[in-house]
Amino acid sequence: MPTPTLLRWFAKPRSEEPKPLLKKRNELRVGIPRVLNLWSTHQFWLGFFDALGIDARRLEFSSDSSEEQARQFGSGRGTVDCCYPVKCISGHYGELLARERHHKIDVLFSPMIYSVPSYLNGHVLASLACPRVMAAPENIKAGFLKEKDVFAEHSVRYVAPLVSLGDAPLVPKQLYAGLRGVLPGLTLEETRRATDAGFAALQAFSSRLRDKAHEVLAQCAATDKPCVLVLARPYHMDPGIGHEIEVDLQAYGYPVLWTQYLPADAELLDWMFRPDIDAGHIRSALDIADVWPSSYSANTNEILWAAKFAARMPWVACVVRLSSYECGMDQPTYSPVQQIVERSGTLFFSFQDLDSTKPAGSVKIRVETIAHYLQKYGAGIVAKKKAAAPAGCPLRDC
């Protein structure tokens, strides 16, 4: 968790206020690296910039992470960091800066996200981002300034405001401070309205995906079909980081749910967690204090809660855990997550060593193994979990 001193350093005002860009807002093209927590907050930025008069078609998101991207655009820009998803950012920055002929960007916008919105907010201590992830833009920027100012060379304004998306009242002031030197005529009140639009867009998007997950579970319940839950961080949706393992599993015909978008409607959660609430183990269906008392990290909190969800949901017959190599935030959670899942009789498989290279042969064998066990034991797992579940399942007549 970043210290107050570190936060003050990131938030301190610049000695010289940069001049706003001369272009009109609707003519600006903003480059956004599609990395880390952008995978769960991208809809906020679409809604935010649209409300400021910058059409979504003028937002340039970088492509998926890949070894080719890193070699072509990030070579020689590396900085010291043991986190592979953070190191990937160099390639994303370089790719956006290299778009000279087509869709040249005017602004490279890479927010330092200190906290994120979470469906667990109010039930956990905090929803902070990993400190390495939060500080990553400042870290990676150094690689583009060490010999010369590459941003200035490409006539690109670099903007990296500290943003507490998990604490909505702070966001307008933070974004106004970061963008007032870039967007002509920007006011704090306008930034507030745009922030509200961003949160509304993010909420609408998340609600649609949760409704879809509920629909998938209802279909599984109607046919007693097993499904798979992926426990991972948002950036594992990036094919270059998660290696599309969940896509390979889905090709075998098993529906796949994702940690960040599990259904959280009151009726379903009450059915799943009411016995634990009545027994005094937890205060609410979204409480994880019974398994994880230090609930400060947003992604960690969601992974632990999703493991509890999987243990209680009869049609989640298999959990697949994805984690990047040597992730310090994930390492303490390996044993608790595995124990929660396996003690319910649910299959558990983990890929805890994901890195830059995709060992295609190894991944294929492990995915085939998962599919084999699901085919052999899936129906029995569903039957046993249904028998142990409370009566009156809202997904179907259990």
C-alpha positions as CSV (number, residue, x, y, z in Angstrom):
1,M,0.0,0.0,0.0
2,P,1.5,3.4,-1.0
3,T,2.6,5.6,1.9
4,P,1.1,9.0,2.4
5,T,4.5,10.5,1.4
6,L,4.4,8.7,-1.9
7,L,0.9,9.7,-2.6
8,R,1.8,13.4,-1.9
9,W,4.7,13.1,-4.3
10,F,2.4,11.8,-7.1
11,A,-0.3,14.4,-6.4
12,K,2.0,17.4,-5.9
13,P,1.3,20.3,-8.3
14,R,3.8,21.1,-11.1
15,S,5.8,24.2,-10.8
16,E,4.9,25.3,-14.3
17,E,1.3,24.9,-15.6
18,P,1.5,23.5,-19.2
19,K,-0.3,25.4,-21.9
20,P,-3.5,23.8,-23.2
21,L,-3.3,22.2,-26.6
22,L,-4.2,24.5,-29.5
23,K,-6.6,22.0,-31.2
24,K,-10.3,22.0,-30.5
25,R,-11.4,19.2,-28.2
26,N,-13.3,17.4,-30.9
27,E,-10.1,17.4,-33.0
28,L,-7.9,15.9,-30.3
29,R,-6.9,12.2,-30.6
30,V,-6.2,10.6,-27.2
31,G,-4.0,7.4,-27.0
32,I,-4.8,5.1,-24.1
33,P,-2.6,2.0,-23.3
34,R,-4.9,-1.0,-22.8
35,V,-3.1,-2.4,-19.8
36,L,-3.6,-3.4,-16.2
37,N,-6.8,-2.0,-14.6
38,L,-7.8,-0.4,-17.9
39,W,-9.3,-3.8,-18.6
40,S,-11.9,-3.3,-15.9
41,T,-12.3,0.5,-16.1
42,H,-12.2,1.2,-19.9
43,Q,-15.9,2.0,-20.1
44,F,-15.5,4.8,-17.5
45,W,-13.0,6.5,-19.8
46,L,-15.2,6.1,-22.8
47,G,-18.1,7.8,-21.0
48,F,-15.8,10.4,-19.4
49,F,-14.1,11.6,-22.6
50,D,-17.4,11.4,-24.6
51,A,-19.0,13.8,-22.1
52,L,-16.0,16.2,-22.6
53,G,-16.6,16.3,-26.3
54,I,-14.0,13.8,-27.4
55,D,-15.8,11.1,-29.5
56,A,-15.0,7.5,-28.7
57,R,-13.7,7.1,-32.3
58,R,-10.9,9.5,-31.4
59,L,-9.8,7.4,-28.5
60,E,-6.9,5.2,-29.7
61,F,-6.5,2.1,-27.5
62,S,-3.3,0.1,-28.0
63,S,-3.5,-3.5,-29.2
64,D,-3.2,-6.7,-27.2
65,S,0.1,-7.3,-25.5
66,S,2.5,-9.5,-27.4
67,E,6.2,-10.3,-27.7
68,E,6.2,-8.7,-31.2
69,Q,4.7,-5.5,-29.7
70,A,7.4,-5.4,-27.0
71,R,10.2,-6.1,-29.5
72,Q,9.1,-3.6,-32.1
73,F,7.9,-0.7,-29.9
74,G,9.4,-1.2,-26.4
75,S,12.9,-2.4,-27.1
76,G,15.4,-0.3,-25.1
77,R,12.7,1.3,-23.0
78,G,12.6,-1.2,-20.2
79,T,12.7,-0.1,-16.6
80,V,13.4,-2.2,-13.5
81,D,10.3,-4.2,-12.5
82,C,9.7,-7.8,-11.8
83,C,6.0,-7.6,-12.8
84,Y,5.6,-8.8,-16.4
85,P,2.2,-7.0,-16.9
86,V,3.9,-3.8,-15.8
87,K,6.8,-4.3,-18.2
88,C,4.4,-4.8,-21.0
89,I,3.4,-1.2,-20.9
90,S,6.6,-0.1,-22.7
91,G,5.4,-1.8,-25.9
92,H,1.9,-0.2,-25.5
93,Y,3.4,3.3,-25.1
94,G,5.8,2.8,-28.1
95,E,3.0,1.5,-30.3
96,L,0.7,4.5,-29.6
97,L,3.6,6.9,-30.2
98,A,4.5,5.2,-33.5
99,R,1.1,5.9,-35.1
100,E,2.5,8.8,-37.1
101,R,0.8,8.4,-40.4
102,H,-2.6,7.0,-39.4
103,H,-4.4,8.2,-36.3
104,K,-1.5,10.1,-34.8
105,I,-2.3,10.9,-31.2
106,D,-2.1,14.3,-29.5
107,V,-2.3,13.0,-25.9
108,L,-1.0,9.8,-24.3
109,F,-3.4,9.3,-21.3
110,S,-2.2,6.7,-18.8
111,P,-3.9,7.2,-15.4
112,M,-2.3,6.1,-12.2
113,I,-5.3,4.2,-10.7
114,Y,-4.9,4.2,-6.9
115,S,-8.3,2.5,-6.2
116,V,-11.0,0.9,-8.4
117,P,-14.7,0.5,-8.3
118,S,-15.7,-2.9,-6.9
119,Y,-19.0,-4.7,-6.2
120,L,-17.5,-5.4,-2.8
121,N,-17.1,-1.7,-1.8
122,G,-18.7,-1.2,1.6
123,H,-18.2,-4.8,2.6
124,V,-14.3,-4.7,2.6
125,L,-11.7,-2.4,4.1
126,A,-10.7,-0.8,0.8
127,S,-10.4,-1.4,-2.9
128,L,-6.9,-0.3,-3.7
129,A,-4.9,-1.2,-6.8
130,C,-1.6,-3.1,-6.5
131,P,1.0,-0.4,-5.7
132,R,3.2,-1.6,-8.6
133,V,0.2,-1.2,-10.9
134,M,-0.7,2.2,-9.6
135,A,2.9,3.6,-10.0
136,A,3.5,1.8,-13.3
137,P,2.9,4.9,-15.6
138,E,5.6,6.9,-13.8
139,N,7.9,3.8,-13.9
140,I,7.4,3.2,-17.6
141,K,7.6,6.9,-18.5
142,A,11.2,6.9,-17.3
143,G,12.1,4.6,-20.2
144,F,10.9,7.2,-22.7
145,L,12.9,10.0,-21.1
146,K,16.2,8.5,-20.3
147,E,18.0,9.5,-23.5
148,K,15.6,12.1,-24.8
149,D,12.0,13.2,-24.4
150,V,10.3,10.8,-26.8
151,F,6.9,12.3,-26.1
152,A,8.1,15.8,-27.1
153,E,9.8,14.3,-30.2
154,H,6.4,13.0,-31.3
155,S,4.6,16.3,-30.2
156,V,2.5,14.2,-27.7
157,R,1.4,15.5,-24.3
158,Y,1.9,12.8,-21.7
159,V,-0.8,12.9,-19.0
160,A,-0.8,10.5,-16.0
161,P,-3.1,11.8,-13.2
162,L,-3.5,9.9,-9.9
163,V,-7.1,8.7,-9.8
164,S,-9.0,7.1,-6.9
165,L,-11.8,5.5,-8.9
166,G,-12.9,3.6,-5.8
167,D,-13.6,6.9,-4.0
168,A,-15.9,8.7,-6.5
169,P,-16.0,12.2,-4.7
170,L,-12.3,12.6,-5.2
171,V,-12.2,11.8,-8.9
172,P,-13.4,15.1,-10.5
173,K,-10.7,17.2,-8.7
174,Q,-8.0,14.6,-9.6
175,L,-8.9,14.5,-13.3
176,Y,-9.4,18.3,-13.5
177,A,-5.9,18.8,-12.1
178,G,-4.4,16.4,-14.6
179,L,-6.3,17.6,-17.7
180,R,-6.8,21.4,-17.3
181,G,-3.4,21.9,-18.9
182,V,-4.5,19.9,-21.9
183,L,-8.1,20.4,-22.7
184,P,-8.9,24.1,-23.6
185,G,-11.6,25.7,-21.5
186,L,-12.0,22.8,-19.0
187,T,-13.7,23.6,-15.8
188,L,-14.1,21.7,-12.5
189,E,-17.9,21.6,-12.9
190,E,-17.6,20.2,-16.4
191,T,-15.2,17.6,-15.1
192,R,-17.7,16.6,-12.4
193,R,-20.4,16.0,-15.0
194,A,-18.1,14.0,-17.2
195,T,-17.0,11.9,-14.2
196,D,-20.7,11.1,-13.5
197,A,-21.1,10.1,-17.1
198,G,-18.1,7.9,-16.8
199,F,-19.3,6.1,-13.7
200,A,-22.8,5.7,-15.3
201,A,-21.2,4.1,-18.4
202,L,-19.1,1.7,-16.3
203,Q,-22.1,0.7,-14.2
204,A,-24.3,0.0,-17.2
205,F,-21.6,-2.1,-18.8
206,S,-20.9,-4.1,-15.6
207,S,-24.7,-4.6,-15.1
208,R,-25.0,-6.0,-18.6
209,L,-22.2,-8.5,-18.1
210,R,-23.6,-9.6,-14.7
211,D,-27.0,-10.1,-16.2
212,K,-25.3,-12.2,-18.9
213,A,-23.5,-14.3,-16.3
214,H,-26.9,-14.8,-14.4
215,E,-28.4,-16.0,-17.7
216,V,-25.5,-18.4,-18.3
217,L,-26.0,-19.9,-14.8
218,A,-29.7,-20.1,-15.3
219,Q,-29.1,-22.1,-18.5
220,C,-26.7,-24.4,-16.7
221,A,-29.2,-24.9,-13.9
222,A,-32.0,-25.7,-16.4
223,T,-29.8,-28.4,-18.1
224,D,-27.5,-29.4,-15.2
225,K,-24.6,-28.4,-17.4
226,P,-21.3,-27.7,-15.6
227,C,-19.5,-24.4,-16.2
228,V,-16.0,-23.0,-15.4
229,L,-15.1,-19.9,-13.3
230,V,-11.9,-18.1,-14.0
231,L,-10.2,-16.5,-11.0
232,A,-7.8,-13.8,-12.3
233,R,-7.0,-10.2,-12.4
234,P,-8.6,-8.0,-15.0
235,Y,-5.4,-7.8,-17.1
236,H,-5.5,-11.6,-17.6
237,M,-8.2,-10.9,-20.2
238,D,-5.4,-9.5,-22.3
239,P,-4.5,-12.4,-24.7
240,G,-0.8,-11.6,-24.4
241,I,-0.9,-12.0,-20.6
242,G,-3.7,-14.6,-20.0
243,H,-2.8,-16.5,-23.2
244,E,-6.5,-17.1,-23.9
245,I,-6.6,-20.2,-21.7
246,E,-10.3,-19.5,-21.0
247,V,-11.0,-19.4,-24.7
248,D,-9.4,-22.8,-25.2
249,L,-11.6,-24.2,-22.4
250,Q,-14.7,-22.6,-23.9
251,A,-13.9,-24.4,-27.2
252,Y,-14.7,-27.6,-25.4
253,G,-18.3,-26.4,-24.9
254,Y,-18.1,-25.3,-21.3
255,P,-19.5,-21.9,-20.4
256,V,-17.0,-19.6,-18.8
257,L,-17.6,-17.0,-16.1
258,W,-15.1,-14.3,-15.0
259,T,-14.3,-13.1,-11.5
260,Q,-15.1,-9.4,-12.0
261,Y,-18.6,-10.0,-13.5
262,L,-20.3,-12.6,-11.4
263,P,-24.0,-12.0,-10.7
264,A,-24.6,-10.2,-7.5
265,D,-28.4,-9.8,-7.3
266,A,-29.8,-9.9,-3.8
267,E,-32.1,-12.9,-4.2
268,L,-29.4,-15.2,-5.6
269,L,-26.8,-14.1,-3.0
270,D,-29.2,-14.5,-0.1
271,W,-29.9,-18.1,-1.2
272,M,-26.2,-18.8,-1.4
273,F,-25.0,-17.1,1.8
274,R,-28.0,-16.9,4.1
275,P,-26.8,-20.0,6.2
276,D,-23.4,-18.3,6.8
277,I,-25.1,-15.0,7.7
278,D,-27.5,-16.7,10.1
279,A,-24.7,-18.6,11.7
280,G,-22.8,-15.3,12.3
281,H,-19.8,-16.2,10.1
282,I,-20.3,-13.2,7.9
283,R,-22.2,-9.9,8.1
284,S,-23.4,-9.9,4.5
285,A,-23.3,-12.0,1.4
286,L,-20.4,-9.9,0.1
287,D,-18.3,-10.1,3.3
288,I,-15.0,-12.0,3.1
289,A,-13.8,-11.4,6.7
290,D,-14.3,-15.1,7.4
291,V,-11.5,-16.0,4.9
292,W,-9.5,-12.8,4.4
293,P,-9.3,-10.2,7.2
294,S,-6.8,-7.9,5.4
295,S,-9.3,-6.8,2.7
296,Y,-7.5,-3.8,1.2
297,S,-6.6,-4.9,-2.3
298,A,-9.5,-4.8,-4.8
299,N,-8.5,-7.6,-7.1
300,T,-7.5,-9.8,-4.2
301,N,-10.8,-9.2,-2.5
302,E,-12.7,-10.2,-5.6
303,I,-10.7,-13.3,-6.2
304,L,-11.4,-14.5,-2.6
305,W,-15.1,-13.7,-2.8
306,A,-15.4,-15.4,-6.2
307,A,-13.8,-18.5,-4.7
308,K,-16.5,-18.5,-2.0
309,F,-19.1,-18.0,-4.8
310,A,-17.7,-21.0,-6.7
311,A,-17.8,-23.2,-3.6
312,R,-21.6,-22.5,-3.1
313,M,-22.8,-22.4,-6.7
314,P,-23.7,-26.0,-7.7
315,W,-23.1,-25.5,-11.5
316,V,-19.6,-24.1,-11.1
317,A,-17.9,-27.5,-11.4
318,C,-14.4,-26.2,-12.1
319,V,-12.3,-23.2,-11.1
320,V,-9.2,-22.1,-13.1
321,R,-6.8,-19.8,-11.3
322,L,-4.6,-17.5,-13.5
323,S,-1.7,-15.6,-12.0
324,S,1.4,-14.0,-13.5
325,Y,4.8,-15.2,-12.6
326,E,6.0,-14.1,-9.1
327,C,3.0,-11.8,-8.5
328,G,3.6,-10.6,-5.0
329,M,-0.1,-9.7,-4.4
330,D,-1.3,-13.1,-5.5
331,Q,1.1,-15.3,-3.7
332,P,-0.5,-15.1,-0.2
333,T,-3.9,-16.1,-1.7
334,Y,-2.9,-19.3,-3.4
335,S,-3.6,-21.7,-0.5
336,P,-6.7,-20.0,0.8
337,V,-8.3,-19.9,-2.6
338,Q,-7.5,-23.5,-3.4
339,Q,-8.8,-24.7,0.0
340,I,-12.1,-22.8,-0.3
341,V,-12.7,-24.3,-3.7
342,E,-11.5,-27.9,-3.1
343,R,-13.3,-28.3,0.2
344,S,-16.6,-27.9,-1.7
345,G,-15.7,-30.7,-4.0
346,T,-15.2,-28.4,-6.9
347,L,-12.3,-29.1,-9.4
348,F,-9.4,-26.7,-9.1
349,F,-6.6,-26.0,-11.6
350,S,-4.1,-23.2,-11.5
351,F,-1.7,-21.5,-13.9
352,Q,0.5,-19.6,-11.5
353,D,3.5,-19.0,-13.8
354,L,2.1,-17.1,-16.8
355,D,4.8,-14.9,-18.3
356,S,5.8,-13.4,-21.7
357,T,6.0,-16.6,-23.6
358,K,3.1,-18.9,-24.3
359,P,4.2,-22.5,-23.9
360,A,1.7,-23.7,-26.4
361,G,2.3,-27.4,-25.9
362,S,2.2,-27.2,-22.1
363,V,-1.0,-25.1,-22.1
364,K,-2.7,-27.4,-24.6
365,I,-2.0,-30.5,-22.4
366,R,-3.2,-28.8,-19.3
367,V,-6.4,-27.5,-21.0
368,E,-7.0,-31.0,-22.3
369,T,-6.6,-32.4,-18.8
370,I,-9.1,-29.9,-17.4
371,A,-11.6,-30.8,-20.1
372,H,-11.1,-34.5,-19.4
373,Y,-11.8,-34.2,-15.7
374,L,-14.8,-32.0,-16.4
375,Q,-16.2,-34.6,-18.8
376,K,-15.5,-37.4,-16.3
377,Y,-16.5,-35.8,-13.0
378,G,-18.6,-32.7,-13.9
379,A,-22.0,-34.2,-13.6
380,G,-21.2,-35.8,-10.3
381,I,-19.8,-32.6,-8.9
382,V,-23.0,-30.7,-9.9
383,A,-25.2,-33.4,-8.3
384,K,-23.3,-33.4,-5.0
385,K,-23.2,-29.6,-4.7
386,K,-27.0,-29.4,-5.5
387,A,-27.7,-31.9,-2.7
388,A,-25.7,-29.8,-0.2
389,A,-27.2,-26.5,-1.3
390,P,-30.2,-24.8,0.4
391,A,-33.6,-25.4,-1.0
392,G,-35.4,-22.8,-3.1
393,C,-32.7,-21.9,-5.7
394,P,-33.8,-18.8,-7.6
395,L,-32.1,-20.1,-10.8
396,R,-34.5,-23.1,-10.9
397,D,-36.5,-25.4,-8.7
398,C,-33.6,-27.2,-6.9
